Amino acid sequence: MKNTCTFTTVKIFIHTIILGIIASFSHFAYDLSGKNIIVGLFNPVNESVWEHLKFMFFPFLLWWIAMYFIKNKKCEIPLNTWIVSAAVSLVVAPLSVVLLFYGYTGALGIESVFIDILLVFVCYFIAL
């Protein structure tokens, strides 16, 4: 019989770092691909916040799919539970970016690339 599994805080932190690194690389994927339109569908093509939500969504979607296949071998997690969890997280991560980005830039008038990069990691952590 399979057991139910949960992610520890350490594993969540590790997965956050991995997702953040993937998102950082995907930021440059479109330019590195020679501006390939297929790559542009899944990666940001300009510097707008909305385009940057692509690298919050697509790596996270792939992560959820991979974790289902990895965890399903060891854990008793119904598919519908997994899908609902993934859907909530896939909304929470990009929504957190939008709210936090516009919150700190609009309310505080600060513009910082460091904070923008940090937001990616913070929002993945919140969603996980």
MOPAC internal coordinates of N, CA, C and O (Angstrom, degrees):
PM7 1SCF
backbone

  N    0.0000 0     0.00 0     0.00 0    0    0    0
  C    1.4440 1     0.00 0     0.00 0    1    0    0
  C    1.5306 1   110.06 1     0.00 0    2    1    0
  O    1.2310 1   121.14 1   -40.90 1    3    2    1
  N    1.3060 1   115.43 1   139.10 1    3    2    1
  C    1.4580 1   120.52 1   178.52 1    5    3    2
  C    1.5211 1   109.85 1   -78.68 1    6    5    3
  O    1.2310 1   121.04 1   -27.89 1    7    6    5
  N    1.3277 1   115.62 1   152.11 1    7    6    5
  C    1.4501 1   119.31 1   175.78 1    9    7    6
  C    1.5238 1   110.12 1  -105.94 1   10    9    7
  O    1.2310 1   121.12 1   -16.30 1   11   10    9
  N    1.3292 1   115.46 1   163.70 1   11   10    9
  C    1.4619 1   118.06 1   176.40 1   13   11   10
  C    1.5197 1   107.96 1   -83.36 1   14   13   11
  O    1.2310 1   120.88 1   -36.08 1   15   14   13
  N    1.2896 1   115.92 1   143.92 1   15   14   13
  C    1.4662 1   121.03 1  -176.91 1   17   15   14
  C    1.5132 1   110.01 1  -124.40 1   18   17   15
  O    1.2310 1   121.38 1   -31.96 1   19   18   17
  N    1.3074 1   114.96 1   148.04 1   19   18   17
  C    1.4529 1   120.80 1   174.02 1   21   19   18
  C    1.5214 1   107.92 1  -129.78 1   22   21   19
  O    1.2310 1   120.92 1   -19.77 1   23   22   21
  N    1.3027 1   115.85 1   160.23 1   23   22   21
  C    1.4519 1   120.91 1   175.74 1   25   23   22
  C    1.5223 1   108.83 1   -88.71 1   26   25   23
  O    1.2310 1   120.67 1   -47.30 1   27   26   25
  N    1.3166 1   116.32 1   132.70 1   27   26   25
  C    1.4569 1   120.16 1   174.27 1   29   27   26
  C    1.5249 1   108.48 1   -77.44 1   30   29   27
  O    1.2310 1   120.84 1   -14.42 1   31   30   29
  N    1.3033 1   116.00 1   165.58 1   31   30   29
  C    1.4639 1   120.22 1   178.23 1   33   31   30
  C    1.5217 1   110.69 1   -60.63 1   34   33   31
  O    1.2310 1   120.15 1   142.25 1   35   34   33
  N    1.3152 1   117.32 1   -37.75 1   35   34   33
  C    1.4649 1   121.27 1   179.12 1   37   35   34
  C    1.5233 1   110.29 1   -63.53 1   38   37   35
  O    1.2310 1   120.39 1   135.46 1   39   38   37
  N    1.3370 1   116.86 1   -44.54 1   39   38   37
  C    1.4710 1   119.81 1   179.00 1   41   39   38
  C    1.5276 1   111.35 1   -65.43 1   42   41   39
  O    1.2310 1   120.47 1   141.19 1   43   42   41
  N    1.3169 1   116.71 1   -38.81 1   43   42   41
  C    1.4635 1   119.91 1   177.02 1   45   43   42
  C    1.5263 1   109.54 1   -61.80 1   46   45   43
  O    1.2310 1   120.06 1   137.12 1   47   46   45
  N    1.3293 1   117.49 1   -42.88 1   47   46   45
  C    1.4522 1   121.41 1   178.41 1   49   47   46
  C    1.5290 1   110.92 1   -62.47 1   50   49   47
  O    1.2310 1   119.94 1   136.47 1   51   50   49
  N    1.3266 1   117.72 1   -43.53 1   51   50   49
  C    1.4721 1   121.95 1   179.34 1   53   51   50
  C    1.5247 1   110.55 1   -63.61 1   54   53   51
  O    1.2310 1   120.32 1   135.02 1   55   54   53
  N    1.3247 1   117.00 1   -44.98 1   55   54   53
  C    1.4714 1   120.74 1   179.01 1   57   55   54
  C    1.5293 1   111.01 1   -65.38 1   58   57   55
  O    1.2310 1   120.40 1   145.48 1   59   58   57
  N    1.3210 1   116.84 1   -34.52 1   59   58   57
  C    1.4660 1   121.02 1   176.25 1   61   59   58
  C    1.5246 1   110.47 1   -62.59 1   62   61   59
  O    1.2310 1   120.39 1   135.19 1   63   62   61
  N    1.3181 1   116.86 1   -44.81 1   63   62   61
  C    1.4707 1   121.26 1   179.35 1   65   63   62
  C    1.5284 1   109.90 1   -62.89 1   66   65   63
  O    1.2310 1   120.25 1   134.64 1   67   66   65
  N    1.3244 1   117.13 1   -45.36 1   67   66   65
  C    1.4672 1   120.73 1  -179.58 1   69   67   66
  C    1.5307 1   110.51 1   -62.21 1   70   69   67
  O    1.2310 1   120.21 1   132.73 1   71   70   69
  N    1.3252 1   117.21 1   -47.27 1   71   70   69
  C    1.4619 1   120.74 1   179.04 1   73   71   70
  C    1.5290 1   111.55 1   -62.74 1   74   73   71
  O    1.2310 1   120.28 1   140.69 1   75   74   73
  N    1.3132 1   117.08 1   -39.31 1   75   74   73
  C    1.4609 1   120.92 1   178.68 1   77   75   74
  C    1.5191 1   112.02 1   -64.41 1   78   77   75
  O    1.2310 1   120.34 1   141.10 1   79   78   77
  N    1.3171 1   116.96 1   -38.90 1   79   78   77
  C    1.4679 1   121.12 1   178.20 1   81   79   78
  C    1.5270 1   109.90 1   -67.57 1   82   81   79
  O    1.2310 1   120.36 1   136.34 1   83   82   81
  N    1.3208 1   116.91 1   -43.66 1   83   82   81
  C    1.4765 1   120.31 1   177.44 1   85   83   82
  C    1.5261 1   110.18 1   -60.77 1   86   85   83
  O    1.2310 1   120.64 1   136.37 1   87   86   85
  N    1.3320 1   116.37 1   -43.63 1   87   86   85
  C    1.4571 1   120.45 1   178.62 1   89   87   86
  C    1.5278 1   110.97 1   -62.39 1   90   89   87
  O    1.2310 1   120.62 1   140.55 1   91   90   89
  N    1.3182 1   116.42 1   -39.45 1   91   90   89
  C    1.4705 1   119.97 1   178.87 1   93   91   90
  C    1.5224 1   111.15 1   -62.91 1   94   93   91
  O    1.2310 1   120.36 1   137.69 1   95   94   93
  N    1.3222 1   116.92 1   -42.31 1   95   94   93
  C    1.4637 1   119.96 1   177.71 1   97   95   94
  C    1.5256 1   111.34 1   -67.51 1   98   97   95
  O    1.2310 1   120.43 1   142.40 1   99   98   97
  N    1.3265 1   116.78 1   -37.60 1   99   98   97
  C    1.4655 1   118.80 1  -178.31 1  101   99   98
  C    1.5323 1   111.94 1   -68.37 1  102  101   99
  O    1.2310 1   120.85 1   161.62 1  103  102  101
  N    1.3229 1   115.99 1   -18.38 1  103  102  101
  C    1.4618 1   119.88 1   176.68 1  105  103  102
  C    1.5278 1   111.09 1   -59.81 1  106  105  103
  O    1.2310 1   120.80 1   147.77 1  107  106  105
  N    1.3228 1   116.08 1   -32.23 1  107  106  105
  C    1.4669 1   121.30 1  -176.70 1  109  107  106
  C    1.5242 1   113.20 1  -104.04 1  110  109  107
  O    1.2310 1   119.52 1  -179.99 1  111  110  109
  N    1.3213 1   118.52 1     0.01 1  111  110  109
  C    1.4625 1   121.87 1  -174.23 1  113  111  110
  C    1.5197 1   112.94 1   -61.97 1  114  113  111
  O    1.2310 1   120.33 1   140.21 1  115  114  113
  N    1.3092 1   116.98 1   -39.79 1  115  114  113
  C    1.4657 1   120.47 1  -177.38 1  117  115  114
  C    1.5364 1   110.76 1   -63.48 1  118  117  115
  O    1.2310 1   120.07 1   131.42 1  119  118  117
  N    1.3044 1   117.47 1   -48.58 1  119  118  117
  C    1.4699 1   120.49 1   179.14 1  121  119  118
  C    1.5233 1   111.11 1   -65.44 1  122  121  119
  O    1.2310 1   120.24 1   138.96 1  123  122  121
  N    1.3378 1   117.14 1   -41.04 1  123  122  121
  C    1.4672 1   120.34 1  -179.79 1  125  123  122
  C    1.5271 1   112.53 1   -67.13 1  126  125  123
  O    1.2310 1   120.24 1   155.24 1  127  126  125
  N    1.3291 1   117.14 1   -24.76 1  127  126  125
  C    1.4623 1   120.73 1  -179.65 1  129  127  126
  C    1.5299 1   112.04 1   -82.73 1  130  129  127
  O    1.2310 1   120.38 1  -178.08 1  131  130  129
  N    1.3199 1   116.89 1     1.92 1  131  130  129
  C    1.4582 1   119.76 1  -176.24 1  133  131  130
  C    1.5169 1   111.53 1    77.55 1  134  133  131
  O    1.2310 1   121.06 1  -151.03 1  135  134  133
  N    1.3366 1   115.59 1    28.97 1  135  134  133
  C    1.4656 1   123.47 1  -179.55 1  137  135  134
  C    1.5337 1   112.21 1    61.11 1  138  137  135
  O    1.2310 1   121.61 1  -135.60 1  139  138  137
  N    1.3355 1   114.53 1    44.40 1  139  138  137
  C    1.4557 1   122.39 1   176.68 1  141  139  138
  C    1.5252 1   108.96 1   -67.70 1  142  141  139
  O    1.2310 1   120.37 1   -50.51 1  143  142  141
  N    1.3167 1   116.90 1   129.49 1  143  142  141
  C    1.4674 1   121.27 1  -175.39 1  145  143  142
  C    1.5390 1   112.06 1   -65.29 1  146  145  143
  O    1.2310 1   119.98 1   146.71 1  147  146  145
  N    1.3246 1   117.64 1   -33.29 1  147  146  145
  C    1.4767 1   120.48 1   178.30 1  149  147  146
  C    1.5264 1   109.87 1   -66.54 1  150  149  147
  O    1.2310 1   120.45 1   136.35 1  151  150  149
  N    1.3200 1   116.74 1   -43.65 1  151  150  149
  C    1.4621 1   121.04 1   177.40 1  153  151  150
  C    1.5269 1   109.28 1   -63.69 1  154  153  151
  O    1.2310 1   120.02 1   143.27 1  155  154  153
  N    1.3218 1   117.57 1   -36.73 1  155  154  153
  C    1.4536 1   122.30 1   179.14 1  157  155  154
  C    1.5156 1   114.21 1   -65.56 1  158  157  155
  O    1.2310 1   120.12 1   157.32 1  159  158  157
  N    1.3199 1   117.37 1   -22.68 1  159  158  157
  C    1.4642 1   119.92 1   177.36 1  161  159  158
  C    1.5237 1   112.02 1   -68.17 1  162  161  159
  O    1.2310 1   120.74 1   151.49 1  163  162  161
  N    1.3404 1   116.19 1   -28.51 1  163  162  161
  C    1.4625 1   120.92 1  -173.75 1  165  163  162
  C    1.5229 1   114.00 1  -111.95 1  166  165  163
  O    1.2310 1   120.22 1   174.90 1  167  166  165
  N    1.3159 1   117.19 1    -5.10 1  167  166  165
  C    1.4589 1   122.16 1  -177.41 1  169  167  166
  C    1.5255 1   109.57 1  -133.86 1  170  169  167
  O    1.2310 1   120.23 1   -25.37 1  171  170  169
  N    1.3400 1   117.16 1   154.63 1  171  170  169
  C    1.4648 1   119.28 1  -179.02 1  173  171  170
  C    1.5251 1   112.11 1   -62.29 1  174  173  171
  O    1.2310 1   120.68 1   -41.75 1  175  174  173
  N    1.3227 1   116.31 1   138.25 1  175  174  173
  C    1.4628 1   121.11 1   179.41 1  177  175  174
  C    1.5294 1   111.28 1  -108.88 1  178  177  175
  O    1.2310 1   120.04 1   168.41 1  179  178  177
  N    1.3394 1   117.54 1   -11.59 1  179  178  177
  C    1.4593 1   121.20 1   174.85 1  181  179  178
  C    1.5242 1   108.32 1  -147.40 1  182  181  179
  O    1.2310 1   120.06 1     6.47 1  183  182  181
  N    1.3030 1   117.50 1  -173.53 1  183  182  181
  C    1.4635 1   121.03 1  -173.04 1  185  183  182
  C    1.5309 1   114.49 1   -93.55 1  186  185  183
  O    1.2310 1   119.71 1  -164.07 1  187  186  185
  N    1.3296 1   118.16 1    15.93 1  187  186  185
  C    1.4640 1   118.80 1   179.22 1  189  187  186
  C    1.5285 1   110.75 1   -74.72 1  190  189  187
  O    1.2310 1   121.34 1   -27.31 1  191  190  189
  N    1.3079 1   115.05 1   152.69 1  191  190  189
  C    1.4691 1   120.19 1   178.75 1  193  191  190
  C    1.5219 1   109.84 1   -61.50 1  194  193  191
  O    1.2310 1   120.17 1   140.53 1  195  194  193
  N    1.3132 1   117.29 1   -39.47 1  195  194  193
  C    1.4644 1   120.91 1  -177.35 1  197  195  194
  C    1.5179 1   111.19 1   -64.28 1  198  197  195
  O    1.2310 1   119.92 1   141.24 1  199  198  197
  N    1.3247 1   117.76 1   -38.76 1  199  198  197
  C    1.4639 1   120.50 1   176.46 1  201  199  198
  C    1.5254 1   110.55 1   -66.08 1  202  201  199
  O    1.2310 1   120.56 1   144.28 1  203  202  201
  N    1.3186 1   116.53 1   -35.72 1  203  202  201
  C    1.4589 1   120.13 1  -179.15 1  205  203  202
  C    1.5279 1   112.43 1   -70.95 1  206  205  203
  O    1.2310 1   120.31 1   163.09 1  207  206  205
  N    1.3092 1   117.02 1   -16.91 1  207  206  205
  C    1.4650 1   118.70 1   176.16 1  209  207  206
  C    1.5279 1   111.08 1   -68.10 1  210  209  207
  O    1.2310 1   120.49 1   161.21 1  211  210  209
  N    1.3251 1   116.66 1   -18.79 1  211  210  209
  C    1.4726 1   120.13 1   176.18 1  213  211  210
  C    1.5172 1   110.44 1   -60.85 1  214  213  211
  O    1.2310 1   120.15 1   139.26 1  215  214  213
  N    1.3427 1   117.32 1   -40.74 1  215  214  213
  C    1.4631 1   116.80 1  -178.87 1  217  215  214
  C    1.5235 1   112.55 1   -82.32 1  218  217  215
  O    1.2310 1   120.26 1   177.30 1  219  218  217
  N    1.3132 1   117.12 1    -2.70 1  219  218  217
  C    1.4616 1   119.50 1   167.64 1  221  219  218
  C    1.5247 1   109.40 1   -87.89 1  222  221  219
  O    1.2310 1   120.47 1   145.81 1  223  222  221
  N    1.3196 1   116.70 1   -34.19 1  223  222  221
  C    1.4561 1   120.80 1  -173.26 1  225  223  222
  C    1.5357 1   113.07 1   -84.55 1  226  225  223
  O    1.2310 1   119.84 1   124.06 1  227  226  225
  N    1.3197 1   117.91 1   -55.94 1  227  226  225
  C    1.4669 1   120.42 1  -170.05 1  229  227  226
  C    1.5321 1   114.89 1   -67.94 1  230  229  227
  O    1.2310 1   118.67 1   135.90 1  231  230  229
  N    1.3393 1   120.13 1   -44.10 1  231  230  229
  C    1.4688 1   117.27 1   174.68 1  233  231  230
  C    1.5292 1   112.06 1   -62.16 1  234  233  231
  O    1.2310 1   120.98 1   144.24 1  235  234  233
  N    1.3390 1   115.73 1   -35.76 1  235  234  233
  C    1.4662 1   119.92 1   179.59 1  237  235  234
  C    1.5288 1   110.80 1   -67.53 1  238  237  235
  O    1.2310 1   120.42 1   140.35 1  239  238  237
  N    1.3206 1   116.81 1   -39.65 1  239  238  237
  C    1.4581 1   120.83 1   176.92 1  241  239  238
  C    1.5348 1   110.72 1   -60.87 1  242  241  239
  O    1.2310 1   120.65 1   133.90 1  243  242  241
  N    1.3177 1   116.36 1   -46.10 1  243  242  241
  C    1.4667 1   120.31 1   177.45 1  245  243  242
  C    1.5255 1   110.99 1   -62.98 1  246  245  243
  O    1.2310 1   120.56 1   141.74 1  247  246  245
  N    1.3314 1   116.54 1   -38.26 1  247  246  245
  C    1.4651 1   120.66 1   178.00 1  249  247  246
  C    1.5217 1   110.50 1   -61.42 1  250  249  247
  O    1.2310 1   119.99 1   133.89 1  251  250  249
  N    1.3431 1   117.62 1   -46.11 1  251  250  249
  C    1.4675 1   121.05 1   179.78 1  253  251  250
  C    1.5256 1   111.52 1   -61.65 1  254  253  251
  O    1.2310 1   120.37 1   139.21 1  255  254  253
  N    1.3179 1   116.90 1   -40.79 1  255  254  253
  C    1.4711 1   119.98 1   179.00 1  257  255  254
  C    1.5222 1   110.30 1   -65.36 1  258  257  255
  O    1.2310 1   120.42 1   133.65 1  259  258  257
  N    1.3236 1   116.81 1   -46.35 1  259  258  257
  C    1.4719 1   120.49 1   179.51 1  261  259  258
  C    1.5296 1   111.01 1   -62.48 1  262  261  259
  O    1.2310 1   120.03 1   136.20 1  263  262  261
  N    1.3249 1   117.54 1   -43.80 1  263  262  261
  C    1.4678 1   120.54 1  -179.69 1  265  263  262
  C    1.5238 1   111.45 1   -64.45 1  266  265  263
  O    1.2310 1   120.10 1   146.97 1  267  266  265
  N    1.3172 1   117.42 1   -33.03 1  267  266  265
  C    1.4680 1   118.83 1   177.85 1  269  267  266
  C    1.5207 1   109.57 1   -62.72 1  270  269  267
  O    1.2310 1   120.56 1   132.26 1  271  270  269
  N    1.3292 1   116.53 1   -47.74 1  271  270  269
  C    1.4612 1   118.81 1  -178.49 1  273  271  270
  C    1.5231 1   112.27 1   -68.29 1  274  273  271
  O    1.2310 1   119.83 1   145.79 1  275  274  273
  N    1.3230 1   117.94 1   -34.21 1  275  274  273
  C    1.4638 1   121.21 1   178.33 1  277  275  274
  C    1.5251 1   110.70 1   -72.61 1  278  277  275
  O    1.2310 1   120.40 1   129.97 1  279  278  277
  N    1.3192 1   116.83 1   -50.03 1  279  278  277
  C    1.4697 1   121.08 1  -176.79 1  281  279  278
  C    1.5245 1   112.81 1   -73.56 1  282  281  279
  O    1.2310 1   119.95 1   150.86 1  283  282  281
  N    1.3340 1   117.69 1   -29.14 1  283  282  281
  C    1.4565 1   120.63 1  -177.79 1  285  283  282
  C    1.5254 1   111.58 1   -62.61 1  286  285  283
  O    1.2310 1   120.19 1   152.86 1  287  286  285
  N    1.3272 1   117.25 1   -27.14 1  287  286  285
  C    1.4606 1   120.52 1   178.43 1  289  287  286
  C    1.5288 1   111.86 1   -69.04 1  290  289  287
  O    1.2310 1   120.29 1   149.83 1  291  290  289
  N    1.3373 1   117.05 1   -30.17 1  291  290  289
  C    1.4582 1   121.45 1  -174.74 1  293  291  290
  C    1.5276 1   113.89 1  -108.60 1  294  293  291
  O    1.2310 1   120.13 1   158.11 1  295  294  293
  N    1.3167 1   117.36 1   -21.89 1  295  294  293
  C    1.4588 1   120.82 1  -168.51 1  297  295  294
  C    1.5179 1   112.48 1  -120.71 1  298  297  295
  O    1.2310 1   121.91 1   -23.30 1  299  298  297
  N    1.2948 1   113.94 1   156.70 1  299  298  297
  C    1.4561 1   120.35 1   177.35 1  301  299  298
  C    1.5282 1   108.78 1  -100.22 1  302  301  299
  O    1.2310 1   120.96 1   -95.01 1  303  302  301
  N    1.3228 1   115.77 1    84.99 1  303  302  301
  C    1.4549 1   121.40 1  -179.81 1  305  303  302
  C    1.5236 1   107.45 1  -123.33 1  306  305  303
  O    1.2310 1   120.05 1   -66.57 1  307  306  305
  N    1.3279 1   117.50 1   113.43 1  307  306  305
  C    1.4691 1   119.38 1   178.96 1  309  307  306
  C    1.5354 1   110.72 1   -61.36 1  310  309  307
  O    1.2310 1   120.72 1   -35.11 1  311  310  309
  N    1.3211 1   116.23 1   144.89 1  311  310  309
  C    1.4548 1   121.77 1  -178.25 1  313  311  310
  C    1.5208 1   112.00 1   -57.91 1  314  313  311
  O    1.2310 1   120.10 1   138.92 1  315  314  313
  N    1.3463 1   117.42 1   -41.08 1  315  314  313
  C    1.4664 1   118.70 1  -179.13 1  317  315  314
  C    1.5280 1   111.67 1   -65.30 1  318  317  315
  O    1.2310 1   119.58 1   145.39 1  319  318  317
  N    1.3205 1   118.41 1   -34.61 1  319  318  317
  C    1.4616 1   121.49 1   175.71 1  321  319  318
  C    1.5187 1   110.19 1   -65.35 1  322  321  319
  O    1.2310 1   120.89 1   137.38 1  323  322  321
  N    1.3207 1   115.91 1   -42.62 1  323  322  321
  C    1.4646 1   121.36 1   179.75 1  325  323  322
  C    1.5371 1   110.48 1   -63.03 1  326  325  323
  O    1.2310 1   120.56 1   137.17 1  327  326  325
  N    1.3165 1   116.53 1   -42.83 1  327  326  325
  C    1.4731 1   120.70 1  -178.81 1  329  327  326
  C    1.5281 1   110.83 1   -65.40 1  330  329  327
  O    1.2310 1   120.11 1   137.24 1  331  330  329
  N    1.3266 1   117.40 1   -42.76 1  331  330  329
  C    1.4705 1   120.36 1   178.86 1  333  331  330
  C    1.5278 1   110.09 1   -64.52 1  334  333  331
  O    1.2310 1   119.96 1   137.08 1  335  334  333
  N    1.3252 1   117.68 1   -42.92 1  335  334  333
  C    1.4682 1   121.20 1   178.26 1  337  335  334
  C    1.5192 1   110.93 1   -61.35 1  338  337  335
  O    1.2310 1   120.98 1   135.92 1  339  338  337
  N    1.3270 1   115.72 1   -44.08 1  339  338  337
  C    1.4621 1   120.06 1   179.43 1  341  339  338
  C    1.5225 1   110.70 1   -63.65 1  342  341  339
  O    1.2310 1   120.29 1   136.29 1  343  342  341
  N    1.3229 1   117.06 1   -43.71 1  343  342  341
  C    1.4605 1   120.95 1  -178.55 1  345  343  342
  C    1.5275 1   110.87 1   -61.98 1  346  345  343
  O    1.2310 1   120.50 1   137.05 1  347  346  345
  N    1.3106 1   116.65 1   -42.95 1  347  346  345
  C    1.4654 1   120.10 1   178.98 1  349  347  346
  C    1.5296 1   109.94 1   -63.51 1  350  349  347
  O    1.2310 1   120.13 1   133.80 1  351  350  349
  N    1.3168 1   117.36 1   -46.20 1  351  350  349
  C    1.4635 1   120.99 1  -179.95 1  353  351  350
  C    1.5133 1   112.17 1   -64.69 1  354  353  351
  O    1.2310 1   120.56 1   142.36 1  355  354  353
  N    1.3225 1   116.54 1   -37.64 1  355  354  353
  C    1.4631 1   120.58 1  -179.35 1  357  355  354
  C    1.5286 1   112.09 1   -70.65 1  358  357  355
  O    1.2310 1   120.37 1   163.63 1  359  358  357
  N    1.3159 1   116.90 1   -16.37 1  359  358  357
  C    1.4672 1   121.05 1   173.31 1  361  359  358
  C    1.5285 1   109.65 1   -92.43 1  362  361  359
  O    1.2310 1   120.56 1   139.53 1  363  362  361
  N    1.3260 1   116.53 1   -40.47 1  363  362  361
  C    1.4638 1   121.19 1  -176.20 1  365  363  362
  C    1.5309 1   111.83 1   -64.89 1  366  365  363
  O    1.2310 1   119.44 1   137.14 1  367  366  365
  N    1.3260 1   118.67 1   -42.86 1  367  366  365
  C    1.4740 1   120.80 1  -176.61 1  369  367  366
  C    1.5310 1   111.55 1   -61.41 1  370  369  367
  O    1.2310 1   119.06 1   123.90 1  371  370  369
  N    1.3275 1   119.39 1   -56.10 1  371  370  369
  C    1.4743 1   118.40 1   179.22 1  373  371  370
  C    1.5285 1   113.09 1   -65.04 1  374  373  371
  O    1.2310 1   120.20 1   141.93 1  375  374  373
  N    1.3249 1   117.23 1   -38.07 1  375  374  373
  C    1.4608 1   120.28 1   179.50 1  377  375  374
  C    1.5274 1   110.65 1   -63.21 1  378  377  375
  O    1.2310 1   120.17 1   141.15 1  379  378  377
  N    1.3182 1   117.28 1   -38.85 1  379  378  377
  C    1.4660 1   121.23 1   177.03 1  381  379  378
  C    1.5187 1   111.09 1   -62.00 1  382  381  379
  O    1.2310 1   120.71 1   138.96 1  383  382  381
  N    1.3384 1   116.24 1   -41.04 1  383  382  381
  C    1.4657 1   119.99 1   178.58 1  385  383  382
  C    1.5180 1   110.13 1   -60.75 1  386  385  383
  O    1.2310 1   120.70 1   131.43 1  387  386  385
  N    1.3240 1   116.27 1   -48.57 1  387  386  385
  C    1.4657 1   120.14 1  -177.88 1  389  387  386
  C    1.5264 1   110.47 1   -61.37 1  390  389  387
  O    1.2310 1   120.39 1   130.82 1  391  390  389
  N    1.3223 1   116.86 1   -49.18 1  391  390  389
  C    1.4633 1   120.11 1  -177.50 1  393  391  390
  C    1.5191 1   112.06 1   -64.28 1  394  393  391
  O    1.2310 1   120.07 1   134.97 1  395  394  393
  N    1.3268 1   117.48 1   -45.03 1  395  394  393
  C    1.4579 1   119.72 1  -178.91 1  397  395  394
  C    1.5238 1   111.96 1   -70.88 1  398  397  395
  O    1.2310 1   120.28 1   139.74 1  399  398  397
  N    1.3426 1   117.07 1   -40.26 1  399  398  397
  C    1.4601 1   119.57 1  -179.89 1  401  399  398
  C    1.5205 1   111.02 1   -62.60 1  402  401  399
  O    1.2310 1   120.79 1   127.24 1  403  402  401
  N    1.3205 1   116.09 1   -52.76 1  403  402  401
  C    1.4625 1   118.79 1  -179.09 1  405  403  402
  C    1.5233 1   111.38 1   -70.24 1  406  405  403
  O    1.2310 1   120.19 1   153.23 1  407  406  405
  N    1.3136 1   117.24 1   -26.77 1  407  406  405
  C    1.4578 1   120.28 1   176.51 1  409  407  406
  C    1.5117 1   111.91 1   -65.99 1  410  409  407
  O    1.2310 1   120.15 1   131.03 1  411  410  409
  N    1.3351 1   117.33 1   -48.97 1  411  410  409
  C    1.4611 1   117.48 1  -176.94 1  413  411  410
  C    1.5272 1   112.26 1   -79.30 1  414  413  411
  O    1.2310 1   119.43 1   147.98 1  415  414  413
  N    1.3309 1   118.69 1   -32.02 1  415  414  413
  C    1.4731 1   118.48 1   178.60 1  417  415  414
  C    1.5168 1   111.36 1   -77.08 1  418  417  415
  O    1.2310 1   120.44 1   138.76 1  419  418  417
  N    1.3252 1   116.76 1   -41.24 1  419  418  417
  C    1.4676 1   120.10 1  -177.65 1  421  419  418
  C    1.5188 1   112.91 1   -76.63 1  422  421  419
  O    1.2310 1   120.91 1   132.95 1  423  422  421
  N    1.3226 1   115.87 1   -47.05 1  423  422  421
  C    1.4632 1   119.48 1  -175.79 1  425  423  422
  C    1.5176 1   112.18 1   -76.21 1  426  425  423
  O    1.2310 1   120.43 1   141.31 1  427  426  425
  N    1.3233 1   116.79 1   -38.69 1  427  426  425
  C    1.4629 1   119.75 1  -175.77 1  429  427  426
  C    1.5192 1   113.40 1  -102.10 1  430  429  427
  O    1.2310 1   120.30 1   166.11 1  431  430  429
  N    1.3389 1   117.04 1   -13.89 1  431  430  429
  C    1.4574 1   120.58 1   179.78 1  433  431  430
  C    1.5167 1   113.96 1    69.56 1  434  433  431
  O    1.2310 1   120.31 1  -155.86 1  435  434  433
  N    1.3141 1   117.01 1    24.14 1  435  434  433
  C    1.4628 1   121.77 1  -178.22 1  437  435  434
  C    1.5200 1   108.88 1   -98.91 1  438  437  435
  O    1.2310 1   120.75 1   -39.97 1  439  438  437
  N    1.3225 1   116.17 1   140.03 1  439  438  437
  C    1.4579 1   121.59 1   171.28 1  441  439  438
  C    1.5225 1   106.96 1  -126.06 1  442  441  439
  O    1.2310 1   120.67 1   -61.44 1  443  442  441
  N    1.3341 1   116.32 1   118.56 1  443  442  441
  C    1.4509 1   120.44 1  -176.10 1  445  443  442
  C    1.5220 1   110.02 1  -146.22 1  446  445  443
  O    1.2310 1   120.60 1   -56.65 1  447  446  445
  N    1.3304 1   116.45 1   123.35 1  447  446  445
  C    1.4621 1   121.00 1   176.61 1  449  447  446
  C    1.5261 1   109.74 1   -65.58 1  450  449  447
  O    1.2310 1   120.08 1   142.32 1  451  450  449
  N    1.3298 1   117.45 1   -37.68 1  451  450  449
  C    1.4590 1   121.27 1   178.92 1  453  451  450
  C    1.5279 1   110.85 1   -59.74 1  454  453  451
  O    1.2310 1   120.49 1   134.47 1  455  454  453
  N    1.3227 1   116.68 1   -45.53 1  455  454  453
  C    1.4685 1   120.18 1   178.99 1  457  455  454
  C    1.5243 1   110.18 1   -66.42 1  458  457  455
  O    1.2310 1   119.99 1   142.17 1  459  458  457
  N    1.3240 1   117.63 1   -37.83 1  459  458  457
  C    1.4668 1   120.94 1   177.91 1  461  459  458
  C    1.5268 1   110.60 1   -59.78 1  462  461  459
  O    1.2310 1   120.24 1   135.66 1  463  462  461
  N    1.3182 1   117.15 1   -44.34 1  463  462  461
  C    1.4669 1   121.36 1   179.08 1  465  463  462
  C    1.5197 1   110.14 1   -67.42 1  466  465  463
  O    1.2310 1   120.59 1   137.95 1  467  466  465
  N    1.3150 1   116.47 1   -42.05 1  467  466  465
  C    1.4595 1   120.87 1   178.20 1  469  467  466
  C    1.5253 1   111.49 1   -61.29 1  470  469  467
  O    1.2310 1   120.52 1   145.44 1  471  470  469
  N    1.3390 1   116.61 1   -34.56 1  471  470  469
  C    1.4666 1   121.07 1   178.73 1  473  471  470
  C    1.5234 1   111.91 1   -59.12 1  474  473  471
  O    1.2310 1   120.34 1   142.58 1  475  474  473
  N    1.3260 1   116.95 1   -37.42 1  475  474  473
  C    1.4671 1   120.40 1   179.13 1  477  475  474
  C    1.5292 1   109.30 1   -57.95 1  478  477  475
  O    1.2310 1   120.47 1   130.23 1  479  478  477
  N    1.3164 1   116.71 1   -49.77 1  479  478  477
  C    1.4533 1   121.11 1  -178.30 1  481  479  478
  C    1.5358 1   111.24 1   -66.39 1  482  481  479
  O    1.2310 1   120.38 1   136.75 1  483  482  481
  N    1.3134 1   116.88 1   -43.25 1  483  482  481
  C    1.4711 1   121.41 1  -179.48 1  485  483  482
  C    1.5332 1   110.00 1   -62.25 1  486  485  483
  O    1.2310 1   120.44 1   136.46 1  487  486  485
  N    1.3175 1   116.76 1   -43.54 1  487  486  485
  C    1.4692 1   119.71 1  -176.67 1  489  487  486
  C    1.5168 1   112.38 1   -71.53 1  490  489  487
  O    1.2310 1   119.99 1   145.26 1  491  490  489
  N    1.3228 1   117.63 1   -34.74 1  491  490  489
  C    1.4717 1   119.24 1   173.27 1  493  491  490
  C    1.5265 1   109.13 1   -63.63 1  494  493  491
  O    1.2310 1   120.40 1   136.84 1  495  494  493
  N    1.3311 1   116.85 1   -43.16 1  495  494  493
  C    1.4657 1   120.29 1   179.73 1  497  495  494
  C    1.5187 1   111.05 1   -62.09 1  498  497  495
  O    1.2310 1   120.38 1   137.01 1  499  498  497
  N    1.3365 1   116.88 1   -42.99 1  499  498  497
  C    1.4707 1   120.57 1   178.20 1  501  499  498
  C    1.5279 1   110.27 1   -60.02 1  502  501  499
  O    1.2310 1   120.80 1   135.52 1  503  502  501
  N    1.3296 1   116.07 1   -44.48 1  503  502  501
  C    1.4672 1   120.73 1  -176.73 1  505  503  502
  C    1.5336 1   112.31 1   -69.87 1  506  505  503
  O    1.2310 1   120.64 1   147.77 1  507  506  505
  N    1.3338 1   116.38 1   -32.23 1  507  506  505
  C    1.4613 1   118.21 1   179.74 1  509  507  506
  C    1.5227 1   110.12 1   -76.52 1  510  509  507
  O    1.2310 1   120.10 1   180.00 1  511  510  509

